[in-house]
Structure formats: C-alpha cells, structure tokens
Amino acid sequence: MLTGFMEGLLCCLTSKSTNIVVPIETSEAADGYEFVEVKPGRVLRVRHIIPDRSVVEEPTGQGGPVSCKRKITVYRSGQLFIENLGDRASAELKHCQNGDTEPNSTVEVELTDCAENNGASDTEAGGEAPAAGQTDEPQRPRKRRRKPKRTVVIDCERKISACKGTHPDVALFFIHGVGGSLDIWGSQVDFFSRLGYEVIAPDLAGHGASSAPQISAAYTFYALAEDIRLIFKRYARKRNILIGHSYGVSFCTFLAHEYPDQIHKMVMINGGGPTALEPSLCSIFNLPTCVLHCLSPLLAWSFLKAGFARQGAKEKQLLKENNAFNVSSFVLRAMMSGQYWPEGDEVYHAELTVPTLLIHGMHDKFVPVEEDQRMAEILLMAFLKVLEDGSHMIMMECPEAVNTLLHEFLLWEPTTPPPPKKESRTRPETAKAQTDNTKGTSEPTQARPETARNT
C-alpha cells in the first residue's frame, strides 16, 4: 500500500493554523455537515447527506452468488502462492491435518522443497538423475520435508446485488488521504446524492475542519483507523460501499477485513500495491516542523506537478475552490511518521472477499500502475480501470469519468447461471442429433471478475 510520501506534499499548499472546530453543543447537522466526537476532545467533521427518496421502491432481484474459495500459502522465503480452489475447496478442507474446517482458518500443511519452487523437481532445479546400474555411489539423502510459514484456506459464499440508491439500506463512504479533506469528493458526493444515495464523507483528524490534537500519537494508522471504524459503526447500513483515495484506501481495507458481512463493495483510487505500511527513514518529512514550513512553496509546486496530469489555471483553481489541503506542518509530519501497519501485507489483502474496483490515473507519478496491477492480482474479485487523462487526483481532474465508473460498478451484479436442464428421455438417434447440433456452443458460466480486468 502507498506509504503516503506523495500525499504529504498536499499540506504545503496552505500551511495554516490549527483547524477550527464547531463546539459539541452546536454540533447540529447544517447543510449536510455534522460534527462527531469519536473520543473525548477528538471531533471529526462529517458530510452526511440523506436524499429524499420516492415512496416507490426499486425492483431488485436476489443478486448473483459468488463462491470465494482459495488457498493462500506463505513460504519462509517470503514467496506467496495463491490457489483459487473452486469446487475443490471442500476436498482441500477435509485434508487439513489439524481438522479445522472453519472458513478463514489457518492450517499447517507439509510441503517438500520442490513445492516451494512452484513444483519444480530436483532434476529441473539442476540435479542429475543417477544413471542405470550405478550402485557404488551413495544415494543422495532425501530433502527434509518443510512446513510453509502460513497457510490460509478461505471458503465462503457472497451474494452481490446492484445498489441503485433508492433503498435506505445502502450507504456510500468516501475516505480521503494525507493532506486532503472531504472537499476533494465534492463532485462525487453531489453526483450520488442526486441519484438517491446516502453518502458519508469524514475529515480525518487534523484535516479539513476536524480537530487537530497536538500530539503525534493522535495520527498513527491505528488511531485514525479507530476513528474511521467508529464513524462507520455510526452511519453503517445493511449494504455499505467504501471509496478510498491513496492513504484512505488502507482504511477501507481495514474496514473490509473487520466487517466483511457489512461491506458490499469497495473502490480503491490510486491506492498502490498490497504491501504493509512503513514510514520511510530517509523521507524529507522527517525534517523538523519549522523546516517543513519553510519548504512549503517548493513542496506545493512539486505536488502540483506530480499530482496532476496538467498544471494549468484550471488545476490551480480546483485546489483553491476545494480548500482541501489546509494541514499544518506538525500534522503532516505526524501523519507521515505514523504510517506503520505491518499487518496490511499481501496475505491480509488476499483474504478479502469484497468485490473491488481499482481506478488508476495513467499520469500518476506517485503510484506506478504496476502497483495497482499487483493489487488486482492479489484481490479475489477485482476490476482495474486505467484512465489516460488523469493523475493522482483523478477524482478532481476527471470527475465525470470517475463518477461513471463508480456508478457502473455499484449497478454491477454477477450473473446467475441458469439451472441445468433435466435430461429428457429420447431415442438414441434423437439424442445424438441434438448433441451434434449443439456442438460449438458454450455453456453459460458465472461472470468472474478476474476476466474483466482492464489495463
């Protein structure tokens, strides 16, 4: 996952004073904005819009079921091997040595060294087979069987239906990254609220109009993730869709792992690869706060050049109108040094069974497209869409294209294959003729997200 180096540049655009927060006594909803006290003295601004819905409810089906069956093996060398089991999952579970057959269980399976080399035999690895008749040389000792470091077996069923926004059981959560605010989602919030969706977009601590504690511990990944978890529990519905940008993708992943039954779909926008978060030891953001404040003009220019595909008057106006990057140098430094999340590795992401859409801006100089491609390979159900006209701030640069992709994904549901036809009792000659006539036609199969990835 993206470490946040690029997002740290956002703060330099307007390095102003501490955020202004409305007192708790007056934290009434006004123009869709609410102030939520997640902890004593820790107040987050949340934009919450519940649109007026018509009395007539939309006709919806049961949705398409998706089978999530895979085995994830981590070797001691760090190599990760993912096997989608399909119908063989039940058989694999029965052969687990510890007898544990619960979904998402961890089991130990003994594998030989050749299995760690992806099935390569000793001869393929460079060893030579003994010639026939040679018995005087001692036989090479057999390699000791070793256990993989970790093996995870997942076996579950998900029902995925379209979310058309007219039901009160659907909620969309928008989570920004370092230096941003809920204002960067302005186009998306307005678009989906007009379509009838309930939308929730919070400001992270120290960002936007949320409170900004003056202790570094308030900006660690775990502290921010706990804030997002409390916001989610407060506003969650039956079907929830998470949309995250850059560092915000990590919080979406955290929620999807914690509440798999409540997360219906997830969207990752320029989130990076499925690697554990770890702050850089040689980052410019390790400099003292006063130095970062002096470097603000240089960092602002660097971000504008790297975060946008074009650096014209339109892009500068977008930043000014949204007022999204009002982050102090102290908050920036604490955010960058607090990005430590060792649990969020490839195995953590491979365990997710949430259908996920990945959106990547082709001109993004912060996140290479290869990172999102790797994320799409690791996730069980993932669609990757690359937009050629955008960069890191793709939701602000190309709002129409992003809104269209999001809406199509919310309306998507896997097709349910029709039940098998009953065999009719016919004469052998008739049955043979029917078989000849149906040659060359393909049987209907369930749509698999793996085949729908576009790069």
N, C-alpha and C positions, 0 to 999 in steps of 0.2 A: 504494500500500500504506500501511497505517496507520503514522504516524510514531512512535507509541509514547507520545504525551503522556498518554493515558488510563491506559496500563499503569504509568506511573511513579508514579501515585497508590497503587499496591499496596504499595509499600515502606513507606509511612508506617504501616501497620497495626502492625508490630512492627519498629522500627528497633533491632536488637540488634547484638551484637558479631560479629566475623568467624566465618564458618561453621566448624563442627567437621568435620574430615575424618578418616576412618579411615586409618591408615598403610598404605602399599603392601604391607608384609609381611603384613598381616592382611586384605588385600582379597579374602577369600573370599566366595562367594555365601552370604548368610544371609537367609532369609525372602524370597527373590526380589530382594534388593538386592546390587548389585555396585559396586565402585569401580574405575574405568578411568582409567589415566594416559594421556591423549591426547598430552601433551607432558611433558617433564621438569618436575616440580613442579606440573603442571596436572592435577588429578584431578577427575573427574566421577562423581557418584553416579548409578547407573542401576538402575531396577527392571526386572528381566528375568525373565519367567515362561514356562517351557516346560511346558504342561499335559500330563498323562498322556493319551495318545491310545490309542484302541482299535486292535486289530490289523486289523480290517476297515476297508478304505479306502472312502471315499465314491465312489459312481458319478458321474463327471463327463463332460461332453461336451467337444468341442473349443472351445466358446465361439463367440461371434459375431465375424466380422471387421468392422472399421470402417475406412473409407477416409478418410484425412486429407489432403485436397488443397485448398490455399488459397494465395492470393497476397496479400502484405501490402505496401502501398505507403505510404511516409512522404514527405510533401511538405516543402519547405523552410519552409513556413509553420507546420509542426508538425502539420498535419492527417494523420490516419491513416485509410487506406482498406483494408478487408479484404474480399476477394472469395473466397468458397468456390467452387472451380472444379468440383468433381465430376468428371465424365467428361472435361471439357475440360482437365484438368491436363496430360496428355501433350502436347496440342497447344500449350498455353502454353509448356511447357518447350522445345519444338522451336523456338519463335520467339524465344528469348532470344538477344540479339545476341552475347553472349560465348561461346555454345555450351556453357555449363556446364549440365549436366542432372542433377547430383547432388542428392539430397534435402537440404533445409535450406541451399541455396546462395543467395548474394546476387548479384543480377544488376542491370544498369542497363538501364532501358527508357525511351526518349524519349517524352514525352507533351507535348501542347500545353497552353497555359494554360487553355483551356476544359476540358480534362480535370481540371485541378486544381480547377475549380469544379464538380466532380461531373458533367461532361458538358454544362454549360450552354454554349450557343452565344453568339457575340458579340452577336447581336440580343437574346437573353434577358438578357444581362448589362447591357443598357442601350444598346447601339449600334443605329443605324438603318440599314436596308439602303438603298443608293442607288436612287433612282427610275429607271425605264426611260428611256433616252435622254440621261441626264446624263453627258456625257463631258468637259466642260470642267474639272471639279474633279479635282484629282489624287487618284488612288486611295490609300486609306488603307494605309499599309505593313502588311504581314502580320506578326503577332506571332512573335517568335522562339521556336522550339521549345526547351523546357527539359527538363532531366532531373529526376526526383524525387530526393530526398535518399537514399533507400534503398528497395530492393525485395527482398523475401524470398519465395521460392517453396518451399512445403512439399509433398512428395508421399511419403506412406508408408502402410503398412498396419499396423494393430494388431489382435491377437486378444485379445479381452476375455472372460474366463470368470468364473464365480462363485467366490468364495472362502468356503468353508464351514468352514474352520478345522481340519479333521481331517488335513490333509496337512502334512508337515514343510517344505513349500516356501513357506509363507505366513507373513509376519511383519507385525505392526502397530506402527508407530512413532508415539508421542504426543509432541509438542513444544510446550512452554508458551511464554508470552511474558514481557515485562519484569515483574519483581516476583513472578512465580509460582513454581511448582515442580512436580515430578512429582506432588505430592499432589493437585493440582486435578483430576487424571484418575482419582482413586480409584474412582469409580463405573464408569467406562468400562473400566478395567483389570480390575476384578473381574468385570464382566459378560462381557467377551470371553474372558478366561482360562477361565471356567467353560464357555464354549461350545467350547473346544478350540483357541483361537487362541494363538499365541506373541506376546507383547506386550513392547515395549521402550519405556521412558519415562525419558529422562535429565533431570537437573538441569543447567541452563545454568551456566556459570562464575559464581560469586558468588551463586548461588541455592541454596535448599534446603541440602543437605549437601555440595555440591561446594566445591572450594577457591575462595578469593576473593583473587586477586592484587591487590596494592595499586598497580597502575599502570593508567592509563586506557587504554593501548593494548590491554590484555587484553580489553576489552569493545567493540571495534569490530565492525561487522557481519561483516567478513571474518574476524576472529579467531574469533568464535562460529560462523560458517558452517563454518570448517575443523574445529572441534570436532565439529559435527554430522556432517560428512562422514566423519570418522574413526569415529564411533560407528556410522554407517550401514554402512560397509565392514566393521566388525567383526561386526555382527549380521545383515546382509542375507541374505535367502533368494532363491529364484527369483522369487517374486511378493511385492512389498512394497507396503504401503498406508501412506501418510503422513497423519497427522491433526494439524493445527496450529491454535493459537489465537492470534489477534491478531498480535503480532510474530513468533510462531512460524510463522505462515503464510509469511513471507518465506523462512525456512529450508527449508520444504517445497518452495516454488517453486524455490529454488536447487538442491535435490537432483533435482527432477523435470527440470530443464533439464540437469543434469550427467549423470544416469543415466536417460535416457528408456526404455531397454530393460528396466531393472530395477524401475521404478516402475509398478505395475499400476493403482492408483487413488490419488486424493488427496482429502482433505477439508479445507476452509477454514472455520473457525468465527470469525465476526466479524473477518475479516481486512482489510476495507477495499478500496479501489479499486486498480487496476493502475498505480499511479504510483510513480516512483522514490523511494526513501527519502532524506530530507534533514532533518537536525535543525533545529528552529526556533531562530532567532536571538533571539527575544523570549520564550522559554519561561521559566517560573518555575524550571525545573530547571537553568538557567544560574547560579542563585544559589550562593553558597559552600556547602560541605557543612554547616558549622555552622548556617547559616540554615535549610537544608532540615530539619535535625534538629529545630530549634525549631518548625518549621511542621508537624511530623508529625501532631499531633492534628487540625489543620484539614484537612490533605490526606486523612487517614483518613476523616473524616466526608464529605468531598466524593466520595471514591471509593465509599463505601457507598451514597451517594445516587444517583450516576450509573451505577455498575456493576451494580446490582441493581434489578429491577423493583419489589421491596418492600424496606423497611428495617425488618423486624421482628426478633424474637428468633431466629427460625429462621435468617435470613441471617447474623446475628452469630455464631450457634453454628457455622455452616458454616465461617466464617473461622477460628474458634478451633480447631475439631476438625482441620481440614486443616493448620493451621500452615504455610500456603503462602507467606506473604509476609514471610519473615524475611530482609530485604535491607537492607544498610547504606546510609546516605545517600551514601557515596562510590561504591558500586556503582551506585546509581540514577543519580547524576549522570553517571557514565562511560557507562552504557548509553544514556542519552538523547542525549548529545553524540556518541556513536559510531554513530548510525543514519544512515550515509551509504552509499548503494548506488545510484549513478547508472545502472548497467546494468539495474536492475529496472524498466524503463519498460513502456509498453503493448506495444511490439513484442516485448519479452522474454516477456511473458505470452502474447501472441498466437501465439508459436512453439510453445507447449506443446501436445502431443497426448495428454496424460494425461486420462482421464475424471475429472471433478472434481465433488464435491458441495459446495455452499456452504450453510452454515447461519447464519441471522441472527436475533438476538433483536430483536423489534419495539421494545422499550423501551430499546434500546441508545442512550444519549446520547453515547457516544464515537464510534461509527461509524454514520453515516446509512445507511439502507437503500439509498439511491441509489448509494452506493459499491459495495456488493456486486452491485447490478444491473448496474453498468458492468463489473464483473469478469466477470459471467456473459455479457455481450455479447462481451467480448474473447476469452475462452477458447473453444477449438474445441468441446469437449464438456463442457457444464456444466449442472448442475441446481441451481436455487436454491430453498431451503426456508426460509420465514419462520415462526418460532414466536411466537405472540402473547403468551405468558405469560412470556417470558424477556427478559433484557437482555444485557449484555456477558459476564457469567459464566454463560452459558446452560447449560454442561455441569454446573455445580453447582446451578443453580436447577431445571432440568428434566431430571434425568439419565435418566428413563425415556423421555421423548420423544426425546432426543438419541441414546440407545442404539438405539432402534427405527429411527431414520433411518439411523444408521451401518450397522446390520445389514442393512437392506433394500438399501442401496447396495452392500455387499460381496457380497450374493447376486445383484445385478443383472448380467445379461449381455445384450447386444443380440441380438435375434432374427435368425436367418439366413434370408433369403428362400429359398423352395424353388426348385429348378432349373426352368427353363422347360420346359413340356410340349412334346413332339415333335408336330409337325403331322401329323395323320392324313389319309390320302388318302380324301376323301369326295366325294360328288357335290356340285355347286354348290348345289343346293337344300338339301341337308342342312347344308352349311357355313353358308348364310345363316340357316337356322333356329337353329343353335347360337349365331350371333352375336347374333341378336335376343333369345335367352333370357338371354344373359349381360350385356346392357346394364344399367347401373346398379350393377354390382358393381365394387368397387375391387380392383386388383391388390395382392398382398402386397408391402409395402415394408419396408426395414430401418428399425428404430426409430432416430430421430435425437434425440440429447439436447437439441437446440435446441427441439424441440417439447414437451419435458417440463418446461420451466422453470416453476415456480410462484412467484408473488409474492403 
